[in-house]
């Protein structure tokens, strides 16, 4: 099964008001929020990672992350004779929101769905064996230990949905905790998007419409409004420690209480690029 890691970035801005994007806020020295999300997807066993970010923010994000990350299960096999030959790289792709969706339904939840659609479309075009069948979502604005997911890889890649939780806090009540969904879930959520973002109510007559001012209110939807229909039939993975850094007050509280607990794993994320076509390494 191809597990695609989705990291949503393109959405309405938070209240940080920095000259860089909100996902680039540091959570420790030389360690950014989006880098922790990449590590989380890698620890969860993702085969590819798809970062949904628009063209104006993509260069700086790519400058920090590069073209691929390392799988933490394979990166430090100390008993292998040639360790570099046994490493497993995870490609990172950067996906801009379609121009027709900007300023209309480009909330954080829509970034998740658009990333899933792009991953499925591109991987299925390459080969039916490579098509992404399940998606693991990691939010940059929730901070917890990503390496704990190594023990749950089998569960994450199984057929049943997996939702991370901390004392009943989940994505379903608007917390930035990871979760999985499959392609059938995506189709259902996409249909709901059509209803909510176009203003058409799917009643028997299908005649009711939202007002013009409310027509594109979907762009301001919270996570619980987008994914509420998935709130059944899932397996819960409890995290030991969780911090929501989705606003300035919560962010400063996190730095003062737990900012030194999360360190940059350089063996997993260290800026590297693929060689260009016909270009040798130097």
C-alpha positions as CSV (number, residue, x, y, z in Angstrom):
1,X,0.0,0.0,0.0
2,X,1.2,3.5,-0.9
3,X,0.9,5.8,2.1
4,X,1.1,9.5,1.1
5,X,1.9,12.0,3.8
6,X,0.0,15.2,3.5
7,X,1.2,18.4,5.1
8,X,-1.3,21.3,4.6
9,X,0.3,24.8,4.6
10,X,-1.8,26.9,2.2
11,X,-4.6,28.4,4.3
12,X,-5.7,31.5,6.0
13,X,-2.9,33.2,8.0
14,X,-2.6,32.8,11.8
15,X,-1.9,35.8,14.0
16,X,1.9,35.6,14.0
17,X,2.3,38.4,11.4
18,X,5.9,37.5,10.6
19,X,7.6,38.2,7.3
20,X,7.8,34.4,6.7
21,X,5.1,31.8,6.6
22,X,3.5,30.6,9.8
23,X,4.7,27.0,9.2
24,X,8.3,28.2,9.4
25,X,8.0,29.3,13.1
26,X,10.8,27.6,15.1
27,X,9.9,25.1,17.8
28,X,13.5,24.9,19.0
29,X,16.9,26.0,17.9
30,X,17.3,25.2,14.1
31,X,14.1,23.3,14.1
32,X,10.9,24.5,12.3
33,X,7.3,23.5,12.7
34,X,7.0,22.2,9.2
35,X,10.2,20.1,9.6
36,X,8.6,18.3,12.6
37,X,5.7,17.5,10.3
38,X,8.0,16.0,7.7
39,X,9.6,13.9,10.5
40,X,6.2,12.8,11.6
41,X,5.2,11.6,8.1
42,X,8.5,9.8,7.8
43,X,8.1,8.1,11.2
44,X,4.5,7.1,10.2
45,X,5.9,5.2,7.2
46,X,4.9,7.5,4.4
47,X,6.2,6.5,0.9
48,X,5.9,10.1,-0.3
49,X,5.3,13.5,1.3
50,X,3.1,16.2,-0.3
51,X,3.4,19.7,1.1
52,X,0.5,21.9,-0.1
53,X,1.9,25.4,-0.4
54,X,1.4,28.1,-2.9
55,X,4.2,29.4,-5.2
56,X,4.9,32.5,-3.2
57,X,5.9,30.5,-0.1
58,X,7.4,27.4,-1.8
59,X,11.0,28.6,-2.4
60,X,11.8,29.3,1.3
61,X,10.1,26.1,2.5
62,X,12.0,24.0,-0.1
63,X,15.2,25.8,0.8
64,X,14.9,24.3,4.3
65,X,13.5,20.8,3.4
66,X,15.0,20.0,0.0
67,X,13.7,17.2,-2.2
68,X,13.6,14.2,0.2
69,X,13.8,13.0,3.8
70,X,15.2,9.8,5.3
71,X,13.1,7.0,6.7
72,X,14.0,6.9,10.4
73,X,13.7,3.1,10.5
74,X,16.5,2.7,7.9
75,X,18.7,5.7,8.4
76,X,20.9,4.5,11.3
77,X,21.3,0.7,10.9
78,X,24.5,0.4,12.8
79,X,25.0,-3.3,12.2
80,X,24.8,-3.0,8.4
81,X,28.2,-3.2,6.7
82,X,27.3,-0.5,4.1
83,X,24.6,1.6,5.9
84,X,24.2,4.1,3.0
85,X,23.0,1.2,0.7
86,X,20.2,0.3,3.1
87,X,18.8,3.8,3.6
88,X,15.3,4.6,2.3
89,X,14.6,8.1,1.0
90,X,11.1,9.6,1.0
91,X,10.5,12.1,-1.8
92,X,9.0,15.5,-0.9
93,X,6.7,17.2,-3.4
94,X,5.4,20.8,-3.3
95,X,1.8,21.3,-4.5
96,X,0.3,24.8,-5.1
97,X,-3.5,25.3,-4.6
98,X,-5.3,25.6,-7.9
99,X,-5.9,29.2,-8.9
100,X,-9.7,28.7,-9.1
101,X,-9.7,27.7,-5.4
102,X,-7.7,30.6,-3.9
103,X,-9.7,33.0,-1.8
104,X,-12.7,30.7,-2.3
105,X,-12.2,27.5,-0.4
106,X,-8.5,27.4,0.5
107,X,-8.8,26.6,4.2
108,X,-6.5,24.2,6.0
109,X,-8.9,21.3,5.5
110,X,-9.2,22.0,1.7
111,X,-5.4,21.9,1.5
112,X,-5.5,18.4,2.9
113,X,-8.1,17.3,0.3
114,X,-6.3,18.9,-2.6
115,X,-3.0,17.3,-1.5
116,X,-4.7,13.9,-1.5
117,X,-6.2,14.5,-4.9
118,X,-2.9,15.5,-6.4
119,X,-1.0,12.6,-4.8
120,X,-3.6,10.1,-6.2
121,X,-3.6,11.7,-9.7
122,X,0.1,11.8,-10.1
123,X,1.0,8.4,-8.6
124,X,-1.8,6.6,-10.5
125,X,-0.5,8.2,-13.7
126,X,2.9,6.6,-13.1
127,X,1.7,3.1,-12.3
128,X,-1.3,1.3,-10.8
129,X,1.1,-0.2,-8.4
130,X,2.3,3.2,-7.2
131,X,-1.2,4.8,-6.7
132,X,-1.6,6.3,-3.2
133,X,-4.4,4.4,-1.4
134,X,-4.2,6.0,2.0
135,X,-3.1,9.4,3.4
136,X,-1.5,10.4,6.7
137,X,-2.1,14.1,7.6
138,X,0.4,16.0,9.8
139,X,-0.3,19.6,10.8
140,X,2.7,22.0,11.4
141,X,0.7,23.8,14.2
142,X,0.5,20.8,16.5
143,X,3.7,19.7,18.3
144,X,4.2,16.2,19.8
145,X,6.9,13.5,19.6
146,X,6.8,12.2,16.0
147,X,9.0,9.2,16.7
148,X,6.3,7.5,18.8
149,X,4.6,6.6,15.5
150,X,7.3,4.1,14.6
151,X,5.6,1.6,16.8
152,X,2.2,2.1,15.1
153,X,3.3,1.8,11.4
154,X,1.3,-1.4,10.9
155,X,-1.8,0.2,12.4
156,X,-1.4,3.3,10.3
157,X,-1.1,1.4,7.0
158,X,-4.0,-0.9,7.8
159,X,-7.5,-0.5,6.4
160,X,-9.0,1.1,9.4
161,X,-8.7,4.9,10.0
162,X,-6.2,6.0,12.7
163,X,-6.6,9.2,14.7
164,X,-4.1,10.7,17.1
165,X,-5.6,11.9,20.4
166,X,-4.6,13.6,23.6
167,X,-7.2,13.4,26.4
168,X,-10.1,13.4,23.9
169,X,-8.5,16.2,21.8
170,X,-8.6,15.2,18.1
171,X,-8.8,16.8,14.7
172,X,-12.6,16.4,15.0
173,X,-12.7,19.0,17.8
174,X,-10.3,21.3,15.9
175,X,-7.0,20.2,17.2
176,X,-3.8,19.8,15.1
177,X,-3.3,16.1,15.6
178,X,-2.5,13.7,12.8
179,X,-5.0,11.2,11.3
180,X,-5.5,9.0,8.3
181,X,-8.1,8.6,5.6
182,X,-8.4,6.5,2.5
183,X,-9.6,7.3,-1.1
184,X,-13.2,6.5,-0.4
185,X,-13.2,9.0,2.5
186,X,-11.7,11.5,0.1
187,X,-14.5,11.1,-2.3
188,X,-17.1,11.6,0.4
189,X,-15.3,14.7,1.7
190,X,-15.0,16.1,-1.8
191,X,-18.7,15.7,-2.3
192,X,-19.4,17.6,0.9
193,X,-17.0,20.3,-0.2
194,X,-19.1,20.8,-3.3
195,X,-22.2,21.3,-1.2
196,X,-20.7,23.6,1.3
197,X,-18.5,25.7,-1.0
198,X,-21.0,26.2,-3.9
199,X,-23.9,27.0,-1.7
200,X,-26.1,24.2,-2.9
201,X,-28.0,22.2,-0.3
202,X,-28.6,18.6,-1.4
203,X,-32.2,18.5,-0.3
204,X,-35.0,16.9,-2.4
205,X,-35.6,20.0,-4.4
206,X,-32.0,21.2,-4.5
207,X,-33.2,24.7,-4.8
208,X,-31.9,26.4,-1.6
209,X,-28.8,28.6,-2.0
210,X,-26.6,30.6,0.4
211,X,-26.4,34.3,0.0
212,X,-23.6,35.9,-2.0
213,X,-21.7,36.9,1.1
214,X,-21.8,33.3,2.4
215,X,-21.2,31.7,-0.9
216,X,-17.5,31.1,-0.3
217,X,-17.5,30.9,3.5
218,X,-15.8,27.5,3.2
219,X,-12.4,29.2,3.1
220,X,-12.9,30.0,6.8
221,X,-14.0,26.5,7.8
222,X,-12.3,25.0,10.8
223,X,-10.9,21.5,10.8
224,X,-13.8,20.0,12.7
225,X,-16.3,21.4,10.1
226,X,-14.4,19.8,7.2
227,X,-13.7,16.4,8.7
228,X,-16.7,16.0,11.1
229,X,-18.2,13.2,8.9
230,X,-15.2,11.0,9.6
231,X,-15.8,11.0,13.3
232,X,-16.7,7.3,13.5
233,X,-15.0,3.9,13.1
234,X,-11.4,4.7,13.8
235,X,-8.6,3.5,16.0
236,X,-7.1,6.0,18.5
237,X,-3.4,6.4,19.2
238,X,-2.8,8.4,22.4
239,X,0.1,10.8,22.3
240,X,2.1,11.5,25.5
241,X,2.4,15.2,25.1
242,X,0.7,17.7,22.8
243,X,0.9,21.4,22.2
244,X,-1.3,23.5,20.0
245,X,0.8,26.4,18.6
246,X,-2.0,27.8,16.3
247,X,-1.9,31.3,17.8
248,X,0.8,33.6,19.4
249,X,-0.3,33.1,23.0
250,X,-0.2,29.3,22.7
251,X,3.1,29.4,20.8
252,X,4.9,31.5,23.5
253,X,3.4,29.2,26.2
254,X,4.8,26.2,24.4
255,X,8.3,27.7,24.0
256,X,8.5,28.6,27.7
257,X,7.3,25.2,28.9
258,X,8.5,22.6,26.4
259,X,10.5,24.2,23.7
260,X,13.7,22.4,24.6
261,X,12.2,19.0,24.4
262,X,12.1,18.8,20.6
263,X,15.4,18.7,18.7
264,X,16.1,18.7,15.0
265,X,16.9,15.1,13.8
266,X,19.6,16.0,11.2
267,X,19.9,12.4,10.0
268,X,16.3,12.6,8.8
269,X,15.9,16.1,7.5
270,X,19.1,17.6,6.0
271,X,18.7,19.8,2.9
272,X,19.4,17.7,-0.2
273,X,18.4,17.9,-3.8
274,X,18.1,15.3,-6.5
275,X,20.6,15.6,-9.3
276,X,19.3,17.3,-12.4
277,X,19.0,15.3,-15.6
278,X,22.4,14.7,-17.1
279,X,24.2,16.4,-14.1
280,X,26.9,14.5,-12.1
281,X,27.4,14.9,-8.4
282,X,30.3,17.1,-7.3
